[in-house]
Structures are given as structure tokens and as C-alpha cells.
Amino acid sequence: MTEASQATRVTETAKAPLTGLRVLDLATLFAGPLAATMLGDFGAEVVKVEHPEKPDPSRGHGPSKDGVGLWWKVLGRNKRTITLNLSKPGGRATLLRLVATADVVIENFRPGTLEKWDLGWPELSAANPRLVLARITGFGQFGPYAHRPGFGTLAEAMSGFAALTGEPDAPPTLPPFGLADSIAGLATAYAVMTALAARERTGEGQVVDMALIEPMLLALGPQATWYDQLGYVQERTGNRSANNAPRNTYRTADGTWVAVSTSAQSIAERVMHLVGRPELIDEPWFATGADRARHADVLDKAVGDWIARHTRTDVLAAFEKAEAAVAPIQDVRDVMTDPQYAALDTITTVDDPELGPLRMQNVLFRLSATPGTIRWTGRPHGADTDEILTDLGLTASELTVLREEGAL
């Protein structure tokens, strides 16, 4: 890193809104680490704590280049990395010393694991009464399922997401990516900031109990209220919506696909004019989204037939001119060249010491006065152990003893 780029990094960090906040990331796969990443993106000092022999499995998830896991480069960005074996006395004692300097600890062990190591909330809060402890599990810290192993897939199944996803005559569908973990990561970052805001008033920290099954359920909307009040159970409708139509994916003349949405009545009317079927607007059932949804076959044919006669470029241009809502169905190749993403710098380039320039998702949102930034990519396992622990006050001989014990 050049002196100029280092100075830029320092300046950017100083402007970031979470500068001065220290987060210990003890979590793995994926919600907890993602929450810590989002805090780090806006200036928090994140210390990733991993087992000396069993690093976060995300380092080995998905494709790698030259033996370097690429997912970790994103998930581990803006984090310093150390190793600690928390089951060893020296590892436990060292973590408590770190906790005394921290604002937040994020963990996702099964309930009772920290307690087994004498690192439960009583011990952590005794070391630092201002600490916020975020605990992420599949099912929460109590209840009949609390001690079951929990993964995002189970949350996607239990919440009702899979039951709603897919074609009506096909099996329930799970997402091919970590949807529940991503939503829980967002929710955890929000929960942590809420707990920190409360600390400003009370002076005391508290525990965040985050269960993967709950943010996923919230994301599905008013399912529970519909059922409670009406006995209504939403069924799988594929790409269609029970609330409006036309709403689907449609194949263009050049073999690509677009998605159309008509959540607003005015948009639905514009689409009918655009595709040459304005008489449908006069149908009594066209006046509400729910009634249009019950006539989706008619509307899908009207829209689908028109789109099938035009190229994607022409479809997008015509919809834009008509001020109707449409988007191309894009894969990652399209995302990387999309002009809107380019304007927002959504996919940005970061220099990596191991792999050179890397492109990855930028910070999640833009702040006008105190922006976030990606200061560095995911670092090697334990790369900052000696530096962080030396700054904590440990001597070279103490580090040697910890390594001999297997605590580092």
C-alpha cells in the first residue's frame, strides 16, 4: 500500500460513522460474519476470531483462485484476523481481555456452548458491562428446538418461504443461495445498532437473541395475520402474484427474458395500452389488483404475445417510454456491465494483496456525509494475531506460552 493510499484509507476511516467501535466476530457461516462485515464497512474495527485449526468454513466455500477462497474475500473484508481456541484456559482468558476492550461480540454457537467454556453472558458482562452480545442461532436461545443444529435452509423451509416458492404443480423450492442468512445478517446489524443506541441512554450493554427463523418469517409479509383473521393460506403461484397482474417473466423475440410488474393500477393501464389491448381496462375485473390476478391467464397472454414479437432492447425501450415497470432478467454477467449498477458503483474494485484487483459488491448504502468504504479484502487466517494481542499488552513470552498450550 502506498503512502497516498494509506493516507486515503485513514481519512475515509476517520469519516466513517462507526469509527471507534470495536466488534469481535466469533461467528461462522454466514449471518453473523455478514453482520460484522456491514459494521466494518462503516468504520467499525472488526476483529475476526477463528479457531487455530478450524477457520471459518466460508474460507473454503464456493470457487477459489490459486487456492484462495473468493467468498471469504468479500465476507472477510474490513476485518483483522486472529486465532484463539476458546476451549483452552489461555484462549478463554485472552478473549476476556479482548472483550474488555470491545463494544460488540457476535457469535453463532449452539446455545450453551459459550457457557460450557465459562464465557456466557455473566462472565462477558462482568469483563465489560457495556458489551453488546449478539447471539445468532437457528431457533433462538430457548424453546423446544433451541439445541437443534440450525442453518438457513431450515429457516427457509420452516418460515413458509419454500411453501410459497415454485410452480403450483411443482415441489416447494429452496433458494440457491443463503437467503435466510443474508436477511438475518441485515437484521443482526440493525439489532446491534439498536442495542448500542440503548446503551447511550442506560450505560449498559445487553444480549441480542437472533433466531434465523424469525427475520425470514417477517420478510414474507402478513402471512400470519391473513391466516389469523381469514384462515387464508397463500399458495404457490410461480412468478405470478395473488395481489396483481400482469406480473410474470416473459420471453422476448431474441430469446431473452424480462420481468413485468403492475403493482400500481396506473402502471397496469399503461401496460395494456402499450401492448395494444386497451379494451381490457374497461373490464369490471380490471379495477383492482386482486381481481386482475384472478384473470392472469388473459393478461399474461396479452403481454406475453406482444413481448414475444419484440427484442429485449425494443421491449425495454417501449416500456420506459410508456413509464411502465419492466426489468431484464439478468445473470451476474449482465450485472457486471449494467449501466445503473455502474453509476452507483454497486460492483466496485478493491486491491487484494494475494489476487490483485478484485471486483465485489460495494457497501450496502450511501451516506452523504459519513460514507462507508471497503478498506481491504478478507485477510489470511490469523494474520493479525500477534499485532492485536501485543497491542492488548501480551508479551512475546506470553504469546509463546499460548501457542504451546494450543490456545493460538
N, C-alpha and C positions, 0 to 999 in steps of 0.2 A: 504494500500500500504506500503510495507516495505521500509526501508531507501535505500536499494540497488536498488530496482526497481524505487524508486523516483529519485535517482541519475541518473539511466539509462535514465529515461524519460527526465530529464533536459538536459543531454548530447545530446540525439537524437534531441531534440528541437533546441538546440544551433547549431547543424549541418544543420538543415533544411533550404532550400533556402529562404523561405518566413518568417523566424523568424523576428519579429519586425513589421510585417504588421498586422493592426487591421481591421477586417471585421465585420460589423453589418449586420446580416442576419434577415431581416424583412419579408422574403418571406415564402410562404407555397406551398405545392403540385405542382410540385416536382422539376421543373427545377432550380429555384432559390436556394432552400436549397441544391440541389446537387452540384451546382457551388461552394457554400460556403464550402461544405464538402471537395471538391477537393482542395480548397485553404488551408483549415485547415490541410489536410493530409500532406502538405508540409511546415508546420510550422506556418502558419498564426494564429493569435489569433482571433477566431471566437466567437462573442457574439450573441447568438440566442435570438432575441427579440420577445416575444409572448404576445398576449392579456391575461390579468389575468384570464378571464373566458372562453376564446375560444382559446385554444392552437392550434398549428399546427395540422391539421387533420391527418397528417401522423402518429401521435402517436396512432391513432386508426385504421389505415388501415391494412387490412390483418390479419393473425393469431396473437394471443397473447399467452403468457405463464404466468400463475399466475396473470393475469390482466395487464401484461406489454406488450405493443406493440413491436413486434420484428423488424418491418421495421424501426421504429424510432431509434432503437439501432444502425443501420447502418447509416441512414441518419443524425442522430444527433451526430455522433462520432466527437471527437476533437472540440466540441463546448461547451462553457459555456452558461448557460441559465438564462435569466432574464425575468420578466414580466413588460410590460408597456402598458397602454391604451393611445394610441396616440391621441384619440379624446378629452382627458381631458387636461386642461391647464397645469397641473403639469406633465403629461406624455409627452406633446409636449416639454416643457421646458427641461425636463430631457433628452429627445432624442437629442436635440440640444447640450446639454453639452457633451453627448457621441459622437456626430458627430464631435465635435471639437477635439476629441482625435483619430478619426478613419481615415483610408485611403480609405475604400470602404464601401458603403451601397448597399445592394442587396434587391430589393423589387419587388413584382409582383401584386400590387393592380391594379384595373382598372384605366385607365388614368383619372386624375383629383382627385383621392382620396387623395393623399398626399397634393395636392393644397387645397382641402376642409379643411384640418387641418392646413393650413398655414405652410406646410412642403414641399413645392415644391422646385425646383432647386434654385430659387433666395434665399430662406431662408437657405437651406442647404449649398450652396456655400458661403453665407455670413458668416456662422458659421465656415466654413473650406474651403478656396479657393483651397486647394489641394485635395479635396474629389473627388473620382470617384463614381458616382451614376449609378448602373446598374438597368435598368427598364425592367422587363420581362412581356410581355402581350401576349395574343393570337394573336393580329393583329397589334401591334405597337402603337405608341403614337399618330398617326394621320391617316386620311383616313376614308372612309365611314363605315368601320367595327370597328373602334378603340374602341368604347364604348361597343361593344358586349362582353358578357362573353366568355372567350376563354379557352379551355382545349386541351390537347394533341390529343385527339380523333379527334377534329375538324381539327387540323393541318394534321393528318394522312389522313383524308378524302380530304381536300382541296388541298393538295400538289400533289396529284396523286398517293400516295403510295397505298391506298386501291384499286384504279382502276387497279393497276398493280398486285395485290396480290390475289392469289387464282387460281382455275382451270378455263379454258376458258369458260366452260358452267355453272359455279357456281357464286354465288354473290361475289361482292368485299369483301375483308377480312380485318378486323382490327386486329392489333397485340393484344395479350392477356396480354400485359404489357405496361409500359409507355415509348414507343419508342421515340415519339416526345419530351417528356420532358427530356429524357436522352440525346438526341442529343443537345437539346437547353441548357442543363446544361453544357455539354462539351464546346459548343460554347460560353457560357457566361463566363466561366472561362478563355478561350482564350481571349475574348474581354476585360475582366478586366485587364489581364496582359498586353495587348496591350496598353490600356489607361494608365496604370501605367508606362510603358516604355516611352510613350509620355510625361508624367508628369516629368520624369527625365530630359527631354530637355527643357520643357516650364515652369516648376514650377507650373503649374496649372492643376486642375482636369477637368473632363468633364463628360457628360452623355452618357451612353451606352443604346441605344434603341434596345432591342432584342425582335423580334416577333417570336412566336413559329412556325409560318407557313414558315419562311424563312430557318432555318437550315435544316428542313425536306426536303424542296424542293432541296436544294443543295446536300443532300445525295443521291438523286435519279439520279444524273448524268446529262448528256447533253440533257435531255428531251426537254427543251425549244429551244435549238439550232437545234436539229433534226427537230422539228416542223417548226421552222422559215425558215430553209434552204430547207427542203424537204417535208414539210407537213406531216411528219411521226409521227404517234401516236403509241407508243408501246402498245401492247395488253397483257392481262393476258395469261401466258403460264404455270401456275402451277410451278413445280420445274424445268422446262426446261428453257433454256436461248435462247434468239434470236441471241446471238452472238457466241455460240459454242455448240458443242455436241460431245460425250455424256456428259450430265450434268443433274443428277437426283438423286433421292433416290431409293435404290434397296434393296429388301428383301432377306435375306440370308437363307440358309438351316435350320438354327436353329431358325428362326422366328424373328430375329433382323433386323436392317436396317443400311445401310451405305450410305454415300453421296460420289459421284464421281464428280470431276471437271476436265475439259480438256481445260482450257483457253489457254494453250500453245500448238502449233502444235506438238511438240516433245512428250508431255505427251499423246496427243490423239493417236499418233502412238504406243507408249509403251502399252497403254491400249488394243489396237487391237491385238498386239502380245500376250499379257497376256491372253486374253480371247479366243485365237485360231482363230481369224478372220483377219489375216494379209492381205488377199486379198482385204479387204475394203480400205486399204490405197492407193491402185492403182486406185481407182475410181476417175474420174476427180473432182467430187464434194468434195472430202475429203481434198483438198488442202487449204481451208480457213474455218475459224470458222463459218462464216455466211452460207456458203454452207452446212457444216456439220449439222448446226442447222435445215436446211430445210429437212434433211434426218434423223431427230432424231428418227423416228419410227424404222428404220433399226438398228441404233446404239444402241438405248435403248434395243432392243430385244437381240442384240449380247451380250451386257454387262449384262443385266438382267438375261438372261438364264444361263450364266456362274456363276454369283454370287449366283443364286438360288440353285446351286448344291454344294455350299461350305458353311461351317460355317463362322461366322463373324471372328473368330480368324484366320482361314485359309485365308480368303479374305484379311484381313489387312496385314498379313504376306506376301502374294504374291504381293500385291500392293507395299509394302515397298521394297521388293527385286527388283521389276521392276522399282523402282523410279517413280511410278505413284501416283497421288494425290487422297487420299481417307481418310475418317474420319468416325468413328462410329456416328450414331445418338444417342446422349446421353441425358438423363434427369438429374435432379440435383443429383440423387443417383450416377450416373456414374461420374459426375463432381467431387463429393466429394472424389472419390477414383482414379481418373485419374492420372497416374504417371507423366505426363507432368505438369499438374497443381500443383501436389505435389512438383515437382522440383523447380518450380517458386515461391512456397508459395503463389499461387494465392488465395487460401482459407486459411486464417490464423486464429489463435486462439487468442482471446482477453479476458482478465478477466473482468467481469462485476459485480459491487457490488450487484446488485439485483438478477442476474440469474446465476452467476458463469461463467465458461469458455464458451465463445460464438465463433462459427466459422462464419466468414463472408468474403466477398471479401476484398482483401488487397488493398493498394494504387494502383493507376491506372498504374503506370510505375515505373521503377527502374532508379535511378540516381547513378552513380558510386561514386561520391564524397559527395553529399549532399542529401541523401535519405530521402524520406518521411516515416511516421510511423503513426500507429493508437495508440494514447496515451491513449484514453479512449473511451468508448462507449457512446451512447446517454444518457444524464443525465435527471433526473426528471424535470418536468415543474417548471421553476422559481428557480431552486436550487441555483443559484449563484447571485440572485438579490441583497441581502444585501451586499455581499462581493464586487461586482463590483461597486455598487453605493457608497459604503463607500470609496472605492479606488478613486472614482471620486470626493470625497470631500463632499458628503452629510452627514449630521449628523443624529443621531438616531431620533431626533425630526422631522427633515425634512422627513425622511422615514415614520414616523408615520402620518404626515400630508398628504403625498402622498397616503398612504393606506386608510386614511379616505375619501379622495377625490375619491377613486376608480381608481387612476392612476397606482397603483401597484397591 
